């Protein structure tokens, strides 16, 4: 009877435990634990034993269940329980193996020092909550603000490791090209542990609106594994990229056809201002995402656009609009002939307007298109002329003539300098 009174009159001792710990069914749970005891009772270090009780801290209470008794080496309700801590050093960290859902409850630690007859049950419990589903990993920052392109992004994913002997593995669903990833098992202030995975990378415009998920996968002593996932969306601010032009219709375009040029670009924010240009013209053609016009003979040429937002601008590649029946005179249509007699071929086409024609003098004899042999059929508007330069000294001048546009001509030489 006196022993019973002694056990409950000493209330100034404590056991330091987490208030609650979440465990996964089919796995283990490690409970960090330290305790206090009278120094004079700890001299007999070989006879210190630990016990764990479920539901009630009162050792003699009918509803109190001793699940582990270190003195008698009895385990009840569990496959195995192991005290890892050195009790003589006031350490009582314990692992409960193969926990199941029915193990959810309050647990109390008890010390028994047999030779000095000192036994004490600590009143501060730990609540073990066992679930079939693991906790979600924590992805930080939880609400990543918009980041500028080329800015550094630091992400951290942590997952609880209630069983450090079987820690979870963390994987990332999207890993940017520049990413650097490190992992480590880290102890928290309450002495429980978590697995951390850190990912650092430079933001690219290709990362914009990408979902980044970290997944924690837990091994269990069951036929399957359990995983939990947390996702966030990455938002990157950047100037226009991949600026390009789309022509509609994309096939043959003839005079009188309505054509639409559309300028496309990727940017964030996507409030984009578009400007249209044509090669050879200093002023802008128009503003806006689309440029629509009715095609005439002057519509052919090279077009380009610029896209601009608050972070910068980009110019598209030039795209050529070819009007059906129009000849591209930017390059010679044909080069032929042997080394003895090289030829350059041009074309002429009738047109009722004044054009500027590069004419040729041969030994001071001016040769005009009118002097060349022309077809008798008035509907045949093609003219052909041939000049032999093999023995002639040449020079060029410019004359204005009416009604002719160069479409085809052939210039031949002997190959001599």
PEJOCOR-V710414 format. One record per backbone hydrogen bond with DSSP energy under -1.0 kcal/mol. CO is the residue of the C=O (numbers start at 1). NH is the residue of the N-H. E is the energy in kcal/mol with one decimal. If there is no record, write none. Layout:
<<CO NH E> <CO NH E>>
This chain:
<<1 5 -1.7> <2 6 -2.1> <3 7 -2.0> <4 8 -1.1> <5 9 -1.0> <14 36 -2.1> <16 34 -1.4> <19 127 -1.9> <21 129 -2.4> <23 131 -2.2> <24 27 -1.8> <26 221 -3.2> <27 99 -2.4> <29 96 -2.8> <31 94 -2.1> <33 92 -2.5> <34 16 -3.0> <38 41 -1.1> <39 42 -1.2> <43 45 -1.5> <44 47 -1.1> <47 114 -1.6> <49 112 -2.7> <50 70 -2.1> <51 110 -2.4> <52 67 -1.7> <52 68 -1.7> <53 108 -2.8> <54 56 -1.7> <54 65 -1.9> <58 61 -1.5> <61 64 -1.4> <65 54 -3.2> <67 76 -2.3> <68 52 -2.3> <69 73 -1.4> <69 74 -1.5> <74 69 -2.5> <80 97 -2.4> <82 95 -3.0> <86 89 -1.8> <86 91 -1.9> <87 90 -1.9> <90 35 -1.7> <93 84 -2.4> <93 85 -1.9> <94 31 -3.6> <95 82 -2.4> <96 29 -2.3> <99 26 -2.6> <100 103 -2.0> <101 104 -1.7> <105 128 -2.6> <106 55 -2.4> <107 126 -2.1> <108 53 -2.6> <109 122 -2.5> <110 51 -2.7> <111 120 -2.7> <112 49 -2.4> <113 118 -2.2> <114 117 -1.1> <118 113 -3.4> <120 111 -2.8> <126 107 -2.2> <127 21 -2.5> <128 105 -1.5> <129 23 -3.2> <131 25 -2.8> <138 158 -2.2> <140 156 -2.7> <147 237 -2.7> <148 151 -2.4> <151 203 -3.0> <153 201 -1.9> <155 199 -2.5> <156 140 -3.1> <157 197 -2.6> <158 138 -2.9> <159 195 -2.8> <162 30 -3.2> <163 166 -2.2> <169 217 -2.7> <171 215 -2.8> <176 179 -1.7> <180 200 -2.3> <182 198 -3.0> <184 196 -3.2> <186 194 -2.5> <188 191 -2.4> <192 188 -3.3> <193 161 -2.8> <194 186 -3.3> <195 159 -2.3> <196 184 -2.3> <197 157 -2.6> <198 182 -2.2> <199 155 -2.9> <200 180 -2.4> <201 153 -3.2> <203 150 -3.5> <204 207 -1.9> <205 208 -1.2> <207 210 -1.8> <210 234 -2.5> <212 232 -2.1> <213 173 -2.7> <214 230 -2.0> <215 171 -2.1> <216 228 -2.0> <217 169 -2.2> <218 226 -1.8> <220 222 -1.2> <226 218 -3.9> <228 216 -2.9> <230 214 -2.3> <232 212 -3.3> <234 209 -2.6> <235 147 -2.4> <237 149 -2.3> <238 268 -2.1> <241 266 -3.0> <244 264 -3.0> <246 262 -2.6> <248 260 -3.0> <253 324 -4.4> <254 257 -2.0> <257 295 -3.1> <259 293 -2.1> <260 248 -2.3> <261 291 -2.8> <262 246 -2.4> <264 244 -2.4> <266 241 -2.8> <268 238 -2.2> <270 272 -1.3> <273 308 -1.9> <274 288 -2.2> <275 306 -2.3> <276 285 -3.0> <277 304 -2.1> <278 281 -2.2> <286 276 -2.9> <289 263 -3.0> <291 261 -3.0> <293 259 -2.7> <295 256 -3.3> <296 299 -1.8> <301 321 -3.4> <302 279 -2.8> <303 319 -2.8> <304 277 -2.7> <305 316 -3.0> <306 275 -1.9> <307 314 -2.1> <308 273 -2.9> <309 312 -1.3> <312 309 -2.6> <314 307 -2.8> <319 303 -2.8> <321 301 -1.9> <323 326 -2.4> <334 345 -1.5> <336 343 -2.4> <342 413 -2.1> <343 336 -1.4> <344 411 -3.7> <346 409 -2.9> <349 405 -2.1> <351 353 -2.4> <353 403 -1.7> <355 401 -1.4> <357 399 -1.9> <359 397 -1.5> <360 367 -1.3> <362 365 -1.9> <365 362 -2.0> <368 371 -1.0> <369 372 -1.4> <377 380 -1.3> <385 410 -1.0> <387 412 -1.3> <393 363 -1.6> <395 361 -1.9> <397 359 -1.4> <399 357 -2.0> <401 355 -1.6> <403 351 -1.1> <405 349 -7.0> <408 347 -1.3> <409 346 -6.9> <411 344 -2.6> <412 389 -2.0>>
